[in-house]
Amino acid sequence: MAAIIGWSHSKFGKLEEGDLEGLIAAVAKNAVEDAGIEFEDVDAIYVGNYGSFEKQGFPASFALSADDALRFTPATRVENACATGSAAIHMGLNDLAAQKSRFVLVVGAERMTVAPPDQIGDILLNASYRKEEGDTPGGFAGVFGLIANSYFQRYGDQSAAMARIAAKNHRNGVENPFAQLRKDLGFDFCNTISEKNPYVAGPIRRTDCSLVSDGAAAVVLCDDETAEGRDKAVRFRAAAHVQDFLPMSKREIVDFEGCSEAWAKAHEQAGTVLDDLSLVETHDCFTIAELIEYEAMGLVPKGQGARAIQEGWTEKDGRLPINPSGGLKSKGHPIGATGVSMHVMASMQLMNQADGMQVDDAELAGIFNMGGAAVANYVSILERLR
């Protein structure tokens, strides 16, 4: 199919200096250099950027600022809500499959903190169905608060399980040098309502929410044959994309059916089952999302997501380590960058370059990146080629 032969990742968080152009140019330059190719070798560029947080749009050409040799290289902005980064990677994979390109540069980037805090929630609601969900109090936290309420009504209060997920991801994030919040908050803090951990929307607490972030990540893609000769290469065994209806009213929202379909398609492509995977980076925009994703990926039956976290299956040394990077919860969630970041984190694991985050004997990595409330669903399965 294709392979990742180079990557780059900025620090995630509130970046006081620089701008979107600088972020994109920096990771683009570093990824190309990491791949060991010349800037003249890049045949196409895809830039994932959700946008709307600042007045400057049209960011595709910012990648050309990495080096003058990129001038006149085709560059296109891609957007698919919180799955924007994976959508950009898929565009690069399509180029390679069509043999239009030999080397493709993919960048994901976002500057969220430049928007006024009271506007960020409404900007994120552009990833919902405005006609029915656009006035949801609390923005996207409110949307997932509704999902959590529906799940609780069906399966009982899962607040403790959500707190365990938050605590796990914050514990993992301590070892991630790119993470926004490198602090082990502990289960008790995450499970207790306090001035520092209040309810945000429905049963969603502050510690159940991913962070408003700035950041960028980039990868260089090439075909398998070309990758065979590289010093490092991580191959796509599968890359599946499933798009579901936008209105939650048209779906059984607590089932994340699009997630299940994407995983099924990816396993069919790869010739794998879930137990073959060494780790998964999954989309924990809110802890209730990770909980439901345990079920949607087939780790546990419906309604039993709590079992996976309670029994330690998803810990870094468990049956299936999930989010050893700390996930969106600890690492941060700059919308356009997230999908690319997940592919970088998984590639580092497979190349045994994840240092304190490293999962022992990592051979196959799964990635699930989600846009909206399980609307845009992307699954990748990666393996080390060299």
QUIHU-V483136 format. One record per backbone hydrogen bond with DSSP energy under -0.5 kcal/mol. CO is the residue of the C=O (numbers start at 1). NH is the residue of the N-H. If there is no record, write none. Layout:
[[CO,NH] [CO,NH]]
//
This chain:
[[2,236] [3,5] [3,222] [4,234] [6,220] [8,218] [13,15] [13,214] [14,16] [19,23] [20,24] [21,25] [22,26] [23,27] [24,28] [25,29] [26,30] [27,31] [28,32] [29,33] [30,34] [31,35] [32,36] [32,37] [33,36] [38,41] [39,42] [43,74] [44,105] [45,76] [46,48] [46,107] [47,49] [47,78] [48,109] [55,57] [59,62] [60,63] [61,64] [62,65] [63,66] [64,67] [67,70] [68,71] [70,73] [74,45] [76,47] [78,49] [80,83] [81,80] [81,84] [83,87] [84,88] [85,89] [86,90] [87,91] [88,92] [89,93] [90,94] [91,95] [92,96] [93,97] [94,98] [95,100] [95,101] [96,99] [102,223] [103,43] [103,44] [104,106] [104,221] [105,46] [106,219] [107,48] [108,217] [110,215] [112,115] [116,119] [116,120] [117,121] [119,123] [120,124] [121,125] [123,126] [124,127] [125,128] [128,130] [129,132] [129,133] [129,134] [130,134] [133,136] [136,139] [138,141] [138,142] [139,143] [140,144] [141,145] [142,146] [143,147] [144,148] [145,149] [146,150] [147,151] [148,152] [149,153] [150,154] [151,155] [152,156] [158,162] [159,163] [160,164] [161,165] [162,166] [163,167] [164,168] [165,169] [166,170] [167,171] [168,172] [169,173] [170,174] [171,174] [172,175] [173,176] [175,177] [176,179] [178,12] [180,182] [181,183] [183,185] [186,190] [187,191] [189,192] [197,194] [198,206] [201,204] [204,200] [204,201] [205,208] [206,209] [208,287] [211,213] [211,333] [213,112] [214,13] [215,110] [216,10] [217,108] [218,8] [219,106] [220,5] [220,6] [221,104] [222,3] [223,227] [224,228] [226,229] [227,230] [233,235] [233,385] [233,386] [234,4] [235,237] [235,383] [238,381] [240,379] [242,377] [247,250] [248,251] [251,253] [252,255] [253,256] [256,260] [257,261] [258,262] [259,263] [260,264] [261,265] [262,266] [263,267] [264,268] [265,269] [266,270] [267,271] [267,272] [273,276] [274,277] [278,321] [279,366] [280,282] [280,323] [281,368] [282,284] [283,285] [285,210] [286,289] [286,290] [287,291] [288,292] [289,293] [290,294] [291,295] [292,295] [292,296] [293,297] [294,299] [294,300] [295,298] [301,304] [304,307] [304,308] [305,308] [305,309] [306,310] [307,311] [308,313] [308,314] [309,312] [312,315] [313,320] [314,322] [315,318] [318,321] [321,280] [323,326] [326,330] [327,331] [328,211] [328,332] [330,180] [330,181] [331,180] [333,335] [334,337] [334,338] [335,85] [335,338] [335,339] [337,341] [338,342] [339,343] [340,344] [341,345] [342,346] [343,347] [344,348] [345,349] [346,350] [347,351] [348,353] [348,354] [349,352] [354,357] [355,358] [359,362] [363,384] [364,278] [364,279] [365,382] [366,281] [367,380] [369,378] [371,375] [371,376] [372,374] [375,244] [375,377] [376,371] [377,242] [378,369] [379,240] [380,367] [381,237] [381,238] [382,365] [383,235]]
//
